[in-house]
Amino acid sequence: MDRLIIEASLADVSGIYLSKPDSSHFSPAVILEFKPSHAEQAGNAFAALKKIAGAAAIELAICRTLSAGVYDLEIKTGNLDEPVRICNKGIGRETLEALESQTLLNEELLLGSNILPAEDWLRVRAAHVKDCTLP
């Protein structure tokens, strides 16, 4: 599965939130919410990203856009020529503030989904919120 197919498979994110550690995962997690009808394609995209990344580090960037409350997500790994981009997704102010606070801690973060078991989630080495509105 190539980067463009992964992007298309993850484009149907219906929500994004930060999950606190619990018994299923011991690190905070950025959760991408999908409708159950997208479970298979999202699962395949996560599996492909995990396979492509291999032992390489995964980075997550949450990019501010020109529209308030709308963000792009970029999933980067050295094994991809360009980041996987999930564009124009709404993130609430409280969620964004929690994500920004979490990224300042430099702790491991997970990238997961509401429709996947925690063992299929991705380990993120670095995450940050950045301004992507400037050329």
N, CA, C and O atoms as a GROMACS GRO file, in nm:
protein
  540
    1MET      N    1   0.086  -0.117   0.000
    1MET     CA    2   0.000   0.000   0.000
    1MET      C    3   0.090   0.123   0.000
    1MET      O    4   0.178   0.135   0.085
    2ASP      N    5   0.070   0.213  -0.094
    2ASP     CA    6   0.154   0.332  -0.099
    2ASP      C    7   0.094   0.447  -0.019
    2ASP      O    8  -0.018   0.439   0.031
    3ARG      N    9   0.171   0.555  -0.009
    3ARG     CA   10   0.133   0.669   0.074
    3ARG      C   11  -0.003   0.727   0.036
    3ARG      O   12  -0.083   0.758   0.124
    4LEU      N   13  -0.031   0.741  -0.092
    4LEU     CA   14  -0.157   0.801  -0.136
    4LEU      C   15  -0.277   0.714  -0.100
    4LEU      O   16  -0.384   0.766  -0.067
    5ILE      N   17  -0.262   0.584  -0.106
    5ILE     CA   18  -0.371   0.494  -0.067
    5ILE      C   19  -0.391   0.501   0.084
    5ILE      O   20  -0.505   0.498   0.131
    6ILE      N   21  -0.282   0.510   0.160
    6ILE     CA   22  -0.294   0.524   0.306
    6ILE      C   23  -0.368   0.654   0.338
    6ILE      O   24  -0.458   0.656   0.422
    7GLU      N   25  -0.330   0.763   0.271
    7GLU     CA   26  -0.398   0.891   0.294
    7GLU      C   27  -0.547   0.881   0.264
    7GLU      O   28  -0.630   0.928   0.342
    8ALA      N   29  -0.581   0.820   0.152
    8ALA     CA   30  -0.722   0.806   0.115
    8ALA      C   31  -0.796   0.721   0.217
    8ALA      O   32  -0.912   0.748   0.248
    9SER      N   33  -0.731   0.619   0.270
    9SER     CA   34  -0.794   0.531   0.368
    9SER      C   35  -0.816   0.601   0.502
    9SER      O   36  -0.912   0.569   0.573
   10LEU      N   37  -0.730   0.695   0.535
   10LEU     CA   38  -0.742   0.766   0.663
   10LEU      C   39  -0.819   0.898   0.651
   10LEU      O   40  -0.840   0.965   0.752
   11ALA      N   41  -0.859   0.935   0.532
   11ALA     CA   42  -0.926   1.063   0.509
   11ALA      C   43  -1.063   1.073   0.576
   11ALA      O   44  -1.112   1.183   0.599
   12ASP      N   45  -1.123   0.961   0.607
   12ASP     CA   46  -1.258   0.961   0.663
   12ASP      C   47  -1.262   0.974   0.815
   12ASP      O   48  -1.357   0.929   0.879
   13VAL      N   49  -1.158   1.034   0.874
   13VAL     CA   50  -1.157   1.057   1.019
   13VAL      C   51  -1.275   1.147   1.054
   13VAL      O   52  -1.293   1.253   0.994
   14SER      N   53  -1.354   1.105   1.151
   14SER     CA   54  -1.470   1.186   1.191
   14SER      C   55  -1.446   1.264   1.320
   14SER      O   56  -1.528   1.347   1.358
   15GLY      N   57  -1.334   1.237   1.387
   15GLY     CA   58  -1.302   1.308   1.510
   15GLY      C   59  -1.161   1.275   1.555
   15GLY      O   60  -1.106   1.172   1.518
   16ILE      N   61  -1.103   1.365   1.636
   16ILE     CA   62  -0.969   1.346   1.688
   16ILE      C   63  -0.972   1.386   1.835
   16ILE      O   64  -1.023   1.493   1.870
   17TYR      N   65  -0.918   1.301   1.921
   17TYR     CA   66  -0.911   1.336   2.062
   17TYR      C   67  -0.789   1.272   2.125
   17TYR      O   68  -0.726   1.185   2.066
   18LEU      N   69  -0.755   1.316   2.247
   18LEU     CA   70  -0.642   1.264   2.322
   18LEU      C   71  -0.695   1.171   2.429
   18LEU      O   72  -0.780   1.209   2.509
   19SER      N   73  -0.644   1.050   2.431
   19SER     CA   74  -0.683   0.950   2.529
   19SER      C   75  -0.574   0.940   2.635
   19SER      O   76  -0.455   0.939   2.603
   20LYS      N   77  -0.613   0.934   2.759
   20LYS     CA   78  -0.519   0.916   2.869
   20LYS      C   79  -0.481   0.768   2.880
   20LYS      O   80  -0.557   0.682   2.836
   21PRO      N   81  -0.364   0.738   2.938
   21PRO     CA   82  -0.325   0.598   2.955
   21PRO      C   83  -0.429   0.521   3.036
   21PRO      O   84  -0.491   0.576   3.127
   22ASP      N   85  -0.446   0.394   3.003
   22ASP     CA   86  -0.534   0.307   3.080
   22ASP      C   87  -0.480   0.165   3.071
   22ASP      O   88  -0.365   0.144   3.033
   23SER      N   89  -0.561   0.068   3.106
   23SER     CA   90  -0.514  -0.071   3.109
   23SER      C   91  -0.482  -0.127   2.971
   23SER      O   92  -0.407  -0.225   2.961
   24SER      N   93  -0.535  -0.068   2.863
   24SER     CA   94  -0.506  -0.120   2.729
   24SER      C   95  -0.383  -0.054   2.666
   24SER      O   96  -0.324  -0.110   2.573
   25HIS      N   97  -0.344   0.064   2.716
   25HIS     CA   98  -0.224   0.131   2.666
   25HIS      C   99  -0.167   0.218   2.776
   25HIS      O  100  -0.240   0.283   2.851
   26PHE      N  101  -0.035   0.219   2.786
   26PHE     CA  102   0.031   0.285   2.898
   26PHE      C  103   0.089   0.422   2.863
   26PHE      O  104   0.159   0.482   2.945
   27SER      N  105   0.062   0.471   2.745
   27SER     CA  106   0.103   0.604   2.703
   27SER      C  107  -0.020   0.680   2.655
   27SER      O  108  -0.118   0.618   2.612
   28PRO      N  109  -0.017   0.812   2.661
   28PRO     CA  110  -0.127   0.889   2.604
   28PRO      C  111  -0.138   0.857   2.455
   28PRO      O  112  -0.038   0.821   2.392
   29ALA      N  113  -0.257   0.871   2.400
   29ALA     CA  114  -0.277   0.838   2.259
   29ALA      C  115  -0.362   0.943   2.189
   29ALA      O  116  -0.463   0.989   2.241
   30VAL      N  117  -0.318   0.979   2.069
   30VAL     CA  118  -0.401   1.060   1.980
   30VAL      C  119  -0.491   0.959   1.908
   30VAL      O  120  -0.443   0.871   1.837
   31ILE      N  121  -0.621   0.974   1.928
   31ILE     CA  122  -0.717   0.878   1.873
   31ILE      C  123  -0.784   0.939   1.751
   31ILE      O  124  -0.842   1.047   1.757
   32LEU      N  125  -0.776   0.867   1.641
   32LEU     CA  126  -0.849   0.903   1.520
   32LEU      C  127  -0.978   0.825   1.521
   32LEU      O  128  -0.978   0.702   1.525
   33GLU      N  129  -1.088   0.896   1.517
   33GLU     CA  130  -1.219   0.833   1.527
   33GLU      C  131  -1.273   0.804   1.386
   33GLU      O  132  -1.276   0.891   1.299
   34PHE      N  133  -1.315   0.679   1.367
   34PHE     CA  134  -1.373   0.637   1.240
   34PHE      C  135  -1.509   0.574   1.266
   34PHE      O  136  -1.534   0.520   1.375
   35LYS      N  137  -1.595   0.580   1.167
   35LYS     CA  138  -1.722   0.507   1.174
   35LYS      C  139  -1.692   0.359   1.156
   35LYS      O  140  -1.595   0.323   1.088
   36PRO      N  141  -1.772   0.272   1.215
   36PRO     CA  142  -1.748   0.128   1.203
   36PRO      C  143  -1.739   0.080   1.058
   36PRO      O  144  -1.670  -0.018   1.030
   37SER      N  145  -1.807   0.147   0.968
   37SER     CA  146  -1.803   0.105   0.827
   37SER      C  147  -1.665   0.125   0.764
   37SER      O  148  -1.638   0.070   0.657
   38HIS      N  149  -1.577   0.202   0.828
   38HIS     CA  150  -1.443   0.226   0.776
   38HIS      C  151  -1.336   0.145   0.851
   38HIS      O  152  -1.217   0.168   0.832
   39ALA      N  153  -1.379   0.053   0.935
   39ALA     CA  154  -1.286  -0.021   1.019
   39ALA      C  155  -1.182  -0.097   0.937
   39ALA      O  156  -1.063  -0.093   0.969
   40GLU      N  157  -1.225  -0.166   0.835
   40GLU     CA  158  -1.130  -0.248   0.758
   40GLU      C  159  -1.027  -0.161   0.686
   40GLU      O  160  -0.907  -0.190   0.692
   41GLN      N  161  -1.071  -0.055   0.618
   41GLN     CA  162  -0.975   0.027   0.545
   41GLN      C  163  -0.882   0.101   0.639
   41GLN      O  164  -0.763   0.115   0.609
   42ALA      N  165  -0.931   0.149   0.753
   42ALA     CA  166  -0.844   0.216   0.849
   42ALA      C  167  -0.746   0.117   0.910
   42ALA      O  168  -0.628   0.149   0.929
   43GLY      N  169  -0.791  -0.002   0.940
   43GLY     CA  170  -0.703  -0.107   0.993
   43GLY      C  171  -0.593  -0.142   0.895
   43GLY      O  172  -0.478  -0.158   0.934
   44ASN      N  173  -0.628  -0.153   0.768
   44ASN     CA  174  -0.528  -0.182   0.665
   44ASN      C  175  -0.427  -0.069   0.653
   44ASN      O  176  -0.308  -0.093   0.634
   45ALA      N  177  -0.473   0.056   0.664
   45ALA     CA  178  -0.383   0.170   0.655
   45ALA      C  179  -0.286   0.173   0.773
   45ALA      O  180  -0.167   0.197   0.754
   46PHE      N  181  -0.334   0.147   0.894
   46PHE     CA  182  -0.246   0.142   1.012
   46PHE      C  183  -0.145   0.030   0.996
   46PHE      O  184  -0.027   0.049   1.026
   47ALA      N  185  -0.189  -0.087   0.951
   47ALA     CA  186  -0.098  -0.200   0.932
   47ALA      C  187   0.010  -0.166   0.828
   47ALA      O  188   0.127  -0.199   0.846
   48ALA      N  189  -0.030  -0.099   0.720
   48ALA     CA  190   0.066  -0.061   0.616
   48ALA      C  191   0.166   0.041   0.670
   48ALA      O  192   0.286   0.032   0.642
   49LEU      N  193   0.117   0.139   0.746
   49LEU     CA  194   0.208   0.239   0.804
   49LEU      C  195   0.308   0.174   0.899
   49LEU      O  196   0.426   0.207   0.899
   50LYS      N  197   0.260   0.081   0.980
   50LYS     CA  198   0.346   0.010   1.074
   50LYS      C  199   0.453  -0.068   0.999
   50LYS      O  200   0.570  -0.070   1.038
   51LYS      N  201   0.412  -0.134   0.890
   51LYS     CA  202   0.506  -0.213   0.810
   51LYS      C  203   0.608  -0.122   0.741
   51LYS      O  204   0.727  -0.152   0.740
   52ILE      N  205   0.562  -0.012   0.682
   52ILE     CA  206   0.652   0.081   0.614
   52ILE      C  207   0.752   0.141   0.712
   52ILE      O  208   0.871   0.149   0.681
   53ALA      N  209   0.705   0.181   0.828
   53ALA     CA  210   0.794   0.244   0.926
   53ALA      C  211   0.897   0.146   0.978
   53ALA      O  212   1.013   0.183   0.999
   54GLY      N  213   0.858   0.020   0.997
   54GLY     CA  214   0.951  -0.078   1.052
   54GLY      C  215   1.008  -0.028   1.184
   54GLY      O  216   0.933   0.007   1.275
   55ALA      N  217   1.140  -0.025   1.193
   55ALA     CA  218   1.206   0.022   1.315
   55ALA      C  219   1.232   0.173   1.312
   55ALA      O  220   1.281   0.229   1.410
   56ALA      N  221   1.198   0.238   1.201
   56ALA     CA  222   1.221   0.383   1.190
   56ALA      C  223   1.124   0.458   1.281
   56ALA      O  224   1.014   0.412   1.310
   57ALA      N  225   1.168   0.575   1.324
   57ALA     CA  226   1.085   0.659   1.411
   57ALA      C  227   0.967   0.716   1.333
   57ALA      O  228   0.975   0.743   1.213
   58ILE      N  229   0.857   0.732   1.404
   58ILE     CA  230   0.738   0.796   1.348
   58ILE      C  231   0.719   0.929   1.420
   58ILE      O  232   0.727   0.936   1.543
   59GLU      N  233   0.693   1.032   1.342
   59GLU     CA  234   0.666   1.165   1.398
   59GLU      C  235   0.526   1.208   1.357
   59GLU      O  236   0.478   1.173   1.249
   60LEU      N  237   0.462   1.284   1.443
   60LEU     CA  238   0.328   1.336   1.417
   60LEU      C  239   0.331   1.487   1.428
   60LEU      O  240   0.375   1.542   1.529
   61ALA      N  241   0.284   1.554   1.325
   61ALA     CA  242   0.271   1.700   1.328
   61ALA      C  243   0.124   1.736   1.314
   61ALA      O  244   0.054   1.684   1.226
   62ILE      N  245   0.078   1.824   1.400
   62ILE     CA  246  -0.057   1.877   1.391
   62ILE      C  247  -0.040   2.019   1.342
   62ILE      O  248   0.016   2.104   1.411
   63CYS      N  249  -0.090   2.046   1.222
   63CYS     CA  250  -0.063   2.173   1.154
   63CYS      C  251  -0.184   2.264   1.157
   63CYS      O  252  -0.294   2.227   1.116
   64ARG      N  253  -0.161   2.386   1.207
   64ARG     CA  254  -0.265   2.488   1.201
   64ARG      C  255  -0.286   2.529   1.056
   64ARG      O  256  -0.191   2.538   0.978
   65THR      N  257  -0.410   2.554   1.020
   65THR     CA  258  -0.442   2.601   0.885
   65THR      C  259  -0.498   2.743   0.896
   65THR      O  260  -0.503   2.799   1.005
   66LEU      N  261  -0.540   2.798   0.786
   66LEU     CA  262  -0.597   2.934   0.786
   66LEU      C  263  -0.734   2.939   0.852
   66LEU      O  264  -0.779   3.046   0.893
   67SER      N  265  -0.802   2.825   0.863
   67SER     CA  266  -0.936   2.820   0.923
   67SER      C  267  -0.926   2.782   1.070
   67SER      O  268  -0.866   2.680   1.103
   68ALA      N  269  -0.983   2.863   1.157
   68ALA     CA  270  -0.980   2.835   1.300
   68ALA      C  271  -1.047   2.701   1.330
   68ALA      O  272  -1.157   2.673   1.281
   69GLY      N  273  -0.981   2.618   1.410
   69GLY     CA  274  -1.035   2.489   1.451
   69GLY      C  275  -1.015   2.378   1.349
   69GLY      O  276  -1.055   2.264   1.374
   70VAL      N  277  -0.954   2.409   1.236
   70VAL     CA  278  -0.930   2.309   1.132
   70VAL      C  279  -0.780   2.286   1.121
   70VAL      O  280  -0.702   2.380   1.113
   71TYR      N  281  -0.741   2.159   1.121
   71TYR     CA  282  -0.599   2.123   1.123
   71TYR      C  283  -0.571   2.013   1.022
   71TYR      O  284  -0.660   1.937   0.983
   72ASP      N  285  -0.444   2.006   0.982
   72ASP     CA  286  -0.395   1.895   0.902
   72ASP      C  287  -0.305   1.812   0.993
   72ASP      O  288  -0.234   1.867   1.077
   73LEU      N  289  -0.307   1.681   0.977
   73LEU     CA  290  -0.216   1.594   1.049
   73LEU      C  291  -0.116   1.539   0.949
   73LEU      O  292  -0.151   1.503   0.837
   74GLU      N  293   0.010   1.532   0.990
   74GLU     CA  294   0.114   1.474   0.908
   74GLU      C  295   0.181   1.364   0.987
   74GLU      O  296   0.227   1.386   1.099
   75ILE      N  297   0.186   1.246   0.928
   75ILE     CA  298   0.252   1.131   0.988
   75ILE      C  299   0.380   1.109   0.907
   75ILE      O  300   0.374   1.078   0.788
   76LYS      N  301   0.495   1.125   0.973
   76LYS     CA  302   0.623   1.118   0.903
   76LYS      C  303   0.705   0.998   0.951
   76LYS      O  304   0.702   0.961   1.068
   77THR      N  305   0.776   0.939   0.858
   77THR     CA  306   0.877   0.838   0.889
   77THR      C  307   0.983   0.847   0.781
   77THR      O  308   0.952   0.882   0.667
   78GLY      N  309   1.105   0.817   0.814
   78GLY     CA  310   1.214   0.823   0.718
   78GLY      C  311   1.197   0.727   0.602
   78GLY      O  312   1.265   0.741   0.500
   79ASN      N  313   1.109   0.632   0.614
   79ASN     CA  314   1.087   0.533   0.508
   79ASN      C  315   0.983   0.577   0.406
   79ASN      O  316   0.953   0.503   0.313
   80LEU      N  317   0.929   0.697   0.421
   80LEU     CA  318   0.835   0.754   0.324
   80LEU      C  319   0.898   0.877   0.261
   80LEU      O  320   0.968   0.952   0.328
   81ASP      N  321   0.875   0.897   0.132
   81ASP     CA  322   0.929   1.015   0.064
   81ASP      C  323   0.862   1.144   0.109
   81ASP      O  324   0.924   1.249   0.110
   82GLU      N  325   0.735   1.136   0.147
   82GLU     CA  326   0.658   1.250   0.197
   82GLU      C  327   0.571   1.202   0.312
   82GLU      O  328   0.542   1.082   0.321
   83PRO      N  329   0.529   1.293   0.400
   83PRO     CA  330   0.441   1.251   0.509
   83PRO      C  331   0.304   1.207   0.458
   83PRO      O  332   0.258   1.250   0.352
   84VAL      N  333   0.240   1.122   0.535
   84VAL     CA  334   0.100   1.090   0.512
   84VAL      C  335   0.021   1.207   0.569
   84VAL      O  336   0.039   1.243   0.685
   85ARG      N  337  -0.065   1.266   0.489
   85ARG     CA  338  -0.140   1.385   0.532
   85ARG      C  339  -0.288   1.353   0.545
   85ARG      O  340  -0.350   1.293   0.457
   86ILE      N  341  -0.342   1.394   0.657
   86ILE     CA  342  -0.486   1.385   0.680
   86ILE      C  343  -0.531   1.530   0.693
   86ILE      O  344  -0.503   1.597   0.792
   87CYS      N  345  -0.601   1.578   0.593
   87CYS     CA  346  -0.626   1.722   0.580
   87CYS      C  347  -0.765   1.766   0.626
   87CYS      O  348  -0.863   1.692   0.617
   88ASN      N  349  -0.767   1.890   0.676
   88ASN     CA  350  -0.892   1.961   0.708
   88ASN      C  351  -0.980   1.888   0.808
   88ASN      O  352  -1.096   1.858   0.780
   89LYS      N  353  -0.924   1.860   0.925
   89LYS     CA  354  -0.998   1.791   1.030
   89LYS      C  355  -1.019   1.886   1.147
   89LYS      O  356  -0.929   1.960   1.185
   90GLY      N  357  -1.136   1.883   1.203
   90GLY     CA  358  -1.169   1.968   1.317
   90GLY      C  359  -1.112   1.910   1.446
   90GLY      O  360  -1.126   1.791   1.475
   91ILE      N  361  -1.048   1.998   1.523
   91ILE     CA  362  -0.998   1.961   1.656
   91ILE      C  363  -1.046   2.069   1.750
   91ILE      O  364  -1.017   2.187   1.729
   92GLY      N  365  -1.117   2.031   1.853
   92GLY     CA  366  -1.166   2.127   1.951
   92GLY      C  367  -1.054   2.195   2.027
   92GLY      O  368  -0.944   2.140   2.041
   93ARG      N  369  -1.082   2.314   2.078
   93ARG     CA  370  -0.982   2.393   2.150
   93ARG      C  371  -0.924   2.317   2.269
   93ARG      O  372  -0.802   2.318   2.289
   94GLU      N  373  -1.009   2.252   2.348
   94GLU     CA  374  -0.962   2.178   2.465
   94GLU      C  375  -0.871   2.062   2.425
   94GLU      O  376  -0.769   2.037   2.489
   95THR      N  377  -0.909   1.992   2.319
   95THR     CA  378  -0.827   1.881   2.271
   95THR      C  379  -0.693   1.932   2.221
   95THR      O  380  -0.589   1.872   2.250
   96LEU      N  381  -0.695   2.041   2.146
   96LEU     CA  382  -0.569   2.097   2.096
   96LEU      C  383  -0.479   2.140   2.210
   96LEU      O  384  -0.359   2.113   2.207
   97GLU      N  385  -0.534   2.206   2.312
   97GLU     CA  386  -0.454   2.248   2.427
   97GLU      C  387  -0.394   2.127   2.498
   97GLU      O  388  -0.278   2.131   2.539
   98ALA      N  389  -0.471   2.019   2.512
   98ALA     CA  390  -0.420   1.897   2.574
   98ALA      C  391  -0.309   1.836   2.490
   98ALA      O  392  -0.209   1.788   2.543
   99LEU      N  393  -0.327   1.837   2.358
   99LEU     CA  394  -0.223   1.784   2.268
   99LEU      C  395  -0.096   1.868   2.277
   99LEU      O  396   0.014   1.813   2.282
  100GLU      N  397  -0.111   2.000   2.278
  100GLU     CA  398   0.007   2.087   2.289
  100GLU      C  399   0.080   2.063   2.420
  100GLU      O  400   0.203   2.057   2.422
  101SER      N  401   0.006   2.050   2.529
  101SER     CA  402   0.069   2.023   2.659
  101SER      C  403   0.141   1.890   2.657
  101SER      O  404   0.252   1.878   2.710
  102GLN      N  405   0.080   1.790   2.597
  102GLN     CA  406   0.140   1.657   2.591
  102GLN      C  407   0.269   1.658   2.509
  102GLN      O  408   0.366   1.593   2.546
  103THR      N  409   0.270   1.732   2.398
  103THR     CA  410   0.390   1.733   2.314
  103THR      C  411   0.508   1.800   2.385
  103THR      O  412   0.623   1.766   2.357
  104LEU      N  413   0.481   1.892   2.477
  104LEU     CA  414   0.588   1.958   2.551
  104LEU      C  415   0.655   1.865   2.651
  104LEU      O  416   0.767   1.893   2.694
  105LEU      N  417   0.589   1.757   2.688
  105LEU     CA  418   0.644   1.663   2.786
  105LEU      C  419   0.750   1.571   2.726
  105LEU      O  420   0.826   1.508   2.800
  106ASN      N  421   0.756   1.562   2.594
  106ASN     CA  422   0.851   1.476   2.523
  106ASN      C  423   0.841   1.330   2.568
  106ASN      O  424   0.942   1.259   2.572
  107GLU      N  425   0.722   1.286   2.601
  107GLU     CA  426   0.699   1.147   2.636
  107GLU      C  427   0.649   1.073   2.514
  107GLU      O  428   0.603   1.133   2.417
  108GLU      N  429   0.660   0.941   2.520
  108GLU     CA  430   0.607   0.861   2.410
  108GLU      C  431   0.457   0.886   2.396
  108GLU      O  432   0.385   0.902   2.495
  109LEU      N  433   0.414   0.889   2.274
  109LEU     CA  434   0.274   0.910   2.241
  109LEU      C  435   0.235   0.801   2.144
  109LEU      O  436   0.318   0.754   2.066
  110LEU      N  437   0.112   0.761   2.148
  110LEU     CA  438   0.061   0.661   2.054
  110LEU      C  439  -0.034   0.728   1.957
  110LEU      O  440  -0.097   0.829   1.989
  111LEU      N  441  -0.043   0.673   1.837
  111LEU     CA  442  -0.143   0.716   1.740
  111LEU      C  443  -0.232   0.596   1.717
  111LEU      O  444  -0.188   0.492   1.666
  112GLY      N  445  -0.359   0.609   1.757
  112GLY     CA  446  -0.450   0.496   1.751
  112GLY      C  447  -0.583   0.532   1.689
  112GLY      O  448  -0.602   0.639   1.632
  113SER      N  449  -0.674   0.439   1.704
  113SER     CA  450  -0.808   0.458   1.649
  113SER      C  451  -0.910   0.392   1.740
  113SER      O  452  -0.880   0.295   1.810
  114ASN      N  453  -1.030   0.445   1.737
  114ASN     CA  454  -1.139   0.389   1.816
  114ASN      C  455  -1.182   0.251   1.766
  114ASN      O  456  -1.251   0.179   1.838
  115ILE      N  457  -1.144   0.214   1.644
  115ILE     CA  458  -1.190   0.088   1.586
  115ILE      C  459  -1.080  -0.018   1.582
  115ILE      O  460  -1.100  -0.127   1.527
  116LEU      N  461  -0.961   0.014   1.640
  116LEU     CA  462  -0.850  -0.080   1.639
  116LEU      C  463  -0.807  -0.114   1.781
  116LEU      O  464  -0.813  -0.028   1.869
  117PRO      N  465  -0.763  -0.238   1.805
  117PRO     CA  466  -0.709  -0.270   1.937
  117PRO      C  467  -0.576  -0.197   1.958
  117PRO      O  468  -0.505  -0.166   1.862
  118ALA      N  469  -0.542  -0.169   2.083
  118ALA     CA  470  -0.422  -0.091   2.116
  118ALA      C  471  -0.294  -0.152   2.059
  118ALA      O  472  -0.201  -0.078   2.029
  119GLU      N  473  -0.287  -0.282   2.044
  119GLU     CA  474  -0.164  -0.343   1.991
  119GLU      C  475  -0.140  -0.309   1.844
  119GLU      O  476  -0.030  -0.330   1.793
  120ASP      N  477  -0.240  -0.256   1.775
  120ASP     CA  478  -0.225  -0.216   1.634
  120ASP      C  479  -0.192  -0.068   1.618
  120ASP      O  480  -0.176  -0.020   1.506
  121TRP      N  481  -0.183   0.004   1.728
  121TRP     CA  482  -0.154   0.147   1.722
  121TRP      C  483  -0.007   0.171   1.691
  121TRP      O  484   0.076   0.080   1.702
  122LEU      N  485   0.025   0.294   1.654
  122LEU     CA  486   0.161   0.332   1.617
  122LEU      C  487   0.228   0.407   1.732
  122LEU      O  488   0.165   0.491   1.797
  123ARG      N  489   0.355   0.378   1.756
  123ARG     CA  490   0.432   0.450   1.856
  123ARG      C  491   0.493   0.574   1.788
  123ARG      O  492   0.560   0.563   1.686
  124VAL      N  493   0.468   0.690   1.847
  124VAL     CA  494   0.515   0.816   1.792
  124VAL      C  495   0.633   0.865   1.875
  124VAL      O  496   0.620   0.885   1.996
  125ARG      N  497   0.747   0.884   1.810
  125ARG     CA  498   0.868   0.929   1.881
  125ARG      C  499   0.859   1.077   1.915
  125ARG      O  500   0.898   1.118   2.024
  126ALA      N  501   0.808   1.156   1.823
  126ALA     CA  502   0.800   1.301   1.844
  126ALA      C  503   0.669   1.352   1.786
  126ALA      O  504   0.623   1.307   1.681
  127ALA      N  505   0.609   1.446   1.858
  127ALA     CA  506   0.486   1.508   1.810
  127ALA      C  507   0.495   1.657   1.840
  127ALA      O  508   0.552   1.698   1.941
  128HIS      N  509   0.437   1.736   1.752
  128HIS     CA  510   0.435   1.880   1.775
  128HIS      C  511   0.321   1.945   1.698
  128HIS      O  512   0.271   1.892   1.599
  129VAL      N  513   0.281   2.060   1.749
  129VAL     CA  514   0.180   2.143   1.684
  129VAL      C  515   0.255   2.257   1.618
  129VAL      O  516   0.335   2.325   1.683
  130LYS      N  517   0.230   2.279   1.490
  130LYS     CA  518   0.302   2.384   1.419
  130LYS      C  519   0.209   2.465   1.330
  130LYS      O  520   0.097   2.423   1.299
  131ASP      N  521   0.257   2.580   1.290
  131ASP     CA  522   0.182   2.668   1.202
  131ASP      C  523   0.218   2.635   1.057
  131ASP      O  524   0.333   2.652   1.016
  132CYS      N  525   0.122   2.590   0.982
  132CYS     CA  526   0.145   2.553   0.842
  132CYS      C  527   0.078   2.651   0.746
  132CYS      O  528   0.061   2.621   0.628
  133THR      N  529   0.042   2.767   0.796
  133THR     CA  530  -0.030   2.864   0.712
  133THR      C  531   0.066   2.950   0.631
  133THR      O  532   0.024   3.014   0.535
  134LEU      N  533   0.193   2.952   0.668
  134LEU     CA  534   0.290   3.035   0.596
  134LEU      C  535   0.353   2.954   0.483
  134LEU      O  536   0.374   2.833   0.499
  135PRO      N  537   0.383   3.018   0.370
  135PRO     CA  538   0.444   2.945   0.258
  135PRO      C  539   0.587   2.902   0.290
  135PRO      O  540   0.653   2.840   0.207
   0.00000   0.00000   0.00000
